[in-house]
Amino acid sequence: MKIVMVGSGYVGLVSGACFADFGHQVTCVDKDETKIAALKDGVIPIYEPGLDKLVAAGSASGRLTFTSDMAAAVRGADAVFIAVGTPSRRGDGHADMVYVHAATREIATALTGFTVIVNKSTVPVGTGDDVERLICEVNPDADFAVVSNPEFLREGAAIDDFKRPDRVVIGGHDERAFAVMREIYRPLALGRSPLIEMSRRGAELTKYAGNAFLATKITFINEMADLCEKVGADVQEVARGIGLDNRIGSKFLHAGPGYGGSCFPKDTLALLKTAEDFASPLRIVEAVVSVNDRRKRAMGRKVIEAAGGDVRGKTVAILGLAFKPNTDDMRDAPSIAIIQALQDAGATLHVYDPKSMEQARSVLKDVVYFDSPYAAMAGADALVIATEWDEFRALDLPRVTALLRTPVLVDLRNIYPRVMVEAAGLAYTAVGR
Ligand code: NAD
């Protein structure tokens, strides 16, 4: 199959590289010419484990190419995937569709022969209809069908998620398009096909419903963690106790500083906007969004309390800036709100992250960046673990105690046993324990 990926970010690049690995002929398009030039030189603009090797193999095989020339790429393609960003629109939280619409117009002018237009971006219900309408306006003779194929990969485990998905959702109304999509994903099937076919609107909503449900699960255990602190229970015991129930499941039951990242915050807001537009309130999701927003700053107060109630003139060291381990993505990372709260309270921030410091520099001003966890914590009045990178899981705790001016550890990811930390001479604060 001849596939075009429009947008070569986290989703487009991973999907393109995986499709090429399956044997398809893939062209990744991006309007960012610097990104395309880097990719042509074998430089991967994002950090995603294994992606460098997969892209190198795809490029070497000749099945994966990069260009900014949309028209040349789209000509003769079997399927054109739209994988551009859909960030929150400033002001109302609706998904900003400018990139999807601009990409659609460009694609429309270049269509030749029957082409499936695949919405892989996370887009509000009805976007498939809009894309269809736009293409007809721009190129009334085009022979095409629009399907929705939302992406469920997780950054940090994106390649494995893409190659071994729990399911692949395809929404559409055109049998020719379904046939193309089945062929594209056929290499995944190996016995049991993970494809679920449904209506286009159903597929569009499935993506938002999935993310909203996961955000709810996280927020539920986070509030339970607060209650655990009040009643003297341990949220990790409670999470294990409920998670072993198959109806509940143990994933997404790790209490922490609140969800962040490139998807949950914007997708929950966009879903609420859709609910409002259709006068069908989603009160549970409304509560999740507001509880989670308040939680991130509350984590700042938690650190201040652990540091003795006042951080004015003190130094706080933060380990982990990315919204989760194994990615350099800083979009809506909880560390941003926590750092802001600590700065507002007068603290100086020393920070370290294994991969995201370059991205962080454009978001986090007035913090001091260090190139190792120990350098960041030297002389600090409190140490905060904000992201559970592997390299923070086995810190030399006696060395941590010796380096800190005040031996305080705030573990917002619950990665240490209390007895171990306290035995090393540190005052320990965790979440819900
Ligand atoms: P991204 O910002 O990393 O990448 C988007 C890319 O699209 C950028 O490189 C940008 O330059 C390019 N682009 C924008 N307009 C273009 C145009 N007209 N022509 C060519 N290129 C264009 O975004 P992302 O994280 O990959 O997310 C893409 C979509 O996938 C979003 O809707 C997101 O919600 C969804 N999604 C993301 C994830 C994730 O983990 N990041 C997971 C599932 C779904």
Residues whose N, C-alpha, C, O or C-beta is under 5 A from the ligand:
A	BS01	NAD	V6 G7 S8 G9 Y10 V11 G12 V29 D30 K31 D32 A83 V84 G85 T86 Y99 A102 A103 K120 S121 T122 E151 F152 L153 R154 E155 S262
